[in-house]
Amino acid sequence: MKRREMLKLSALAGLASAALPSVAHAESCQTDGTPNQFIPKKAADANPLDKDIEKYPKCPYCGMDRKEHNKTRMLVQYSDDLADGVCSIHCLALSLSLNIDREPKEIWGPDFAASAEPRPLLPVDKLTYLLGADLKHAMTKKSKHSFASADVAREFQAKHGGTLVSFNDALRESYLGMADDVMMIRKNRAERRRRAMEMKHG
């Protein structure tokens, strides 16, 4: 991904985290306070894409299994080679916001239409995103699926509706839809807890 595009992404993430502490404060409190407790915990890795699900099995922001959600999972590598393996573009937006002082070196997303399991990850600037199609997606009310082939993306659009956009547009939509997504996630998790309690007590 080009440096100019990465800087745009960093600026966009900054809109969601205007009150984050300074770099000097982050250095004095390496693991204390927000957002420092969300600094990627894995060791720096020059090649995080290699066996990414083994290295990053669970999304650090929601706990979802990345193998189970391999069709929507994403991976970001920051300039210091720390990496975040997340379940979706929703949680990628969180990572970029909380790591505002780290410049993204590379971001990868899945080819939804691929037949391989898990879906292969590709640089996001090589992907076409389909927004708002009637396809299930993780962590968001408005689906955001990525495709390696623009032609295949158009085929899915013809069958499932939606709008074709770039990664930057899909990320922007993730930030704009964060409030609705969080309300949906809270509702879904509350419902799962209610069902679990009913099963537990017969």
Stockholm file with secondary structure:
# STOCKHOLM 1.0

chainA/1-202         MKRREMLKLSALAGLASAALPSVAHAESCQTDGTPNQFIPKKAADANPLDKDIEKYPKCPYCGMDRKEHNKTRMLVQYSDDLADGVCSIHCLALSLSLNIDREPKEIWGPDFAASAEPRPLLPVDKLTYLLGADLKHAMTKKSKHSFASADVAREFQAKHGGTLVSFNDALRESYLGMADDVMMIRKNRAERRRRAMEMKHG
#=GR chainA/1-202 SS CCHHHHHHHHHHHHHTCTTCCCHHHHHHSSSSSTTGGGSCCSCCCSCTTTTHHHHSCBCTTTCCBTTTTTTTCEEEEETTSCEEEESSHHHHHHHHHHTTTSCEEEEEEECTTCCSSSCCEEEGGGCEEEESCSSCCSSCSSCEEEESCHHHHHHHHHHHCCEEECHHHHHHHHHHTHHHHHHHHHHHHHHHHHHHHHHHTC
#=GC SS_cons         CCHHHHHHHHHHHHHTCTTCCCHHHHHHSSSSSTTGGGSCCSCCCSCTTTTHHHHSCBCTTTCCBTTTTTTTCEEEEETTSCEEEESSHHHHHHHHHHTTTSCEEEEEEECTTCCSSSCCEEEGGGCEEEESCSSCCSSCSSCEEEESCHHHHHHHHHHHCCEEECHHHHHHHHHHTHHHHHHHHHHHHHHHHHHHHHHHTC
//
